[in-house]
């Protein structure tokens, strides 16, 4: 038989298995912390009324990634022109 664990935090995790006769075996594994998310972007200046293309890409941690485009989560999506 097999058993599994999920959503464990980073650090040490120990598995202890006991059979019907009371024999015990243990094993410890190290769960690594994913790397931080890194955002690569183009810093540009947009004049009032102007149009610009915004590009961003993410790497690190664990994908897939969700992108939000706006200023302090306040610009309605229809004011932004973007291509994903």
N, C-alpha and C positions, 0 to 999 in steps of 0.2 A: 504494500500500500504506500501511497505517497501523501504528503501533506504540504500545504503551502501557506505562506504569510504574505500579506501585501500592505502597502502604505506604511512601511516601517520607517522611522526617522533615521537620519544618518547616525552612525556610531557602531557599536558592537551589538550583535544579535546572537543569542545562544539557542540552539535547538537541542532538546533533551528527548530521547526516545527510550521508552521502556517496553520490553516484550512481555508475553504472558508469564514467563518464568521469573520476572523481576529483574532481568539483566538490563543495565542502563548504559547508554552511550551518549556522549555529548559532542557537539561541534560548535565552534564559534566562527562567525564570519564578520568581516568589516563591511558596512554599508557606506559607500562614499556619498558625499554631498555633491549634487550636480553643480557645475560651474554657474556663475552668475550670467544673467542675460546681458548681452552687449548689443546696443543699438548703434548702427552706422547710418549716418544721415548726411544730407547735403544742407549746409547752412546757407540760406539765400535770403536776400532782401526783396520784398514785394512792395511796390508802390501802391497807394490807394487806387482801387479800380483795376489794378493789374492782374494778370493771370500768370501763374507759375506752375511748374511741374515739381512735385515733392516726391522724393525717393527715400526709402528707409529699408534696411534689412536687419534682421535679428540673427544672432548666433549664440551658442552656449546653452546652458540649462537643458531643458527637455522640451522639444517641440511637440506638436505644431504650435505656432504662435498666433495670437490674435492682435491685429493692429487697430488702433483707434486714432483717427485724425481729428484734431481740434485744438482749441486753446483752453486749457483748464476745464475740459469736458463741457464747454459751454456753446460752441459753435454748432448750429444745426447742420446735419450732414449735407443738406442740399446746397449749402453755401460753399462746399468744397468740391473741387473737380479733381478726381484721382483715378488712377488705373492700378488695379491689383492683379 
